[in-house]
Amino acid sequence: MRDLKNYKVPAPAPVTLTGRYVTLEPYDRAKHLEPLWQALGGAAAVNELLRYFPQDAFSEAGPFGDWLEAAGRDFGWVTLVFRENESGKIVGMASYMRPDPKNGVVEVGSVAHGPDIQRSPLTTEVHYLMARHVFEDLGYRRYEWKCHNENEPSKRSAVRYGFTFEGVFRQHMISKGANRDTAWFSMIDGEWPVLEQAFEAWLAPENFDEQGRQRRRLEDIRAEINQGAAA
């Protein structure tokens, strides 16, 4: 059993994380608000994309930016925006949320992938880079993913990335004037070596054919690694 008497890690801070397909940058209102707003669909589409988020609907970029700034100021969120390396465009966002450095726990949330990058290698690399930073750079023990229990795409994504389903917190909160049951997922530091190996194998160029289609699924790669370790 690991000795945790002197365990100490810092709270997440703004950071730049660079991968093959995407670079994550600390959110800066002057630099990122308008391109992020447009990347998420603007007034015509952003509220549908954020339908399971607890905040009120947005009709323009300003209040959206106010919400992001308040989350950082009042709750310690660290919001990162995604810049596609090939085009240089802002294409989405996610935040480190509810940091608990005393216990080495942090959550990834407020995830919004713009329509141009959904179901692309870029989105998977985003979550690989964020998890790697948590475990390898910051030394955290637990990385959480939570979502509205009705948000089936989010739950499928969590499982695909390697988070383990832990249960549903019933009547966890009131969101947009209605009940929200919250599904909880996590990955922990002892699992990270296998998860990292699978992410890297899936993201490797040789895992994609000439049309950019995956040759092996992330879940299958992870299962193969676990089977090899158990043999």
Buried (B, 14 or more C-beta within 10 A) or exposed (E): EEEEEEEEBEEBEEBEBEBEBBBBBBBEBEEBBBBBBBBBBBEEEBBEBBEBBEBEBBEEBEEBBEBBBEBBEEEBBBBBBBBBBEEEBBBBBBBBBBBBBEEBBBBBBBBBBBEEBEEBBBBBBBBBBBBBBBBEEBBBBBBBBBBBBEBEEBBEBBEBBBBEEEEEBEEBEEBEEEEBBBBBBBBBBEBBEBBBBBBEBBBEEEBBEEEEEBEBEBBEBBEEBEEEEEE
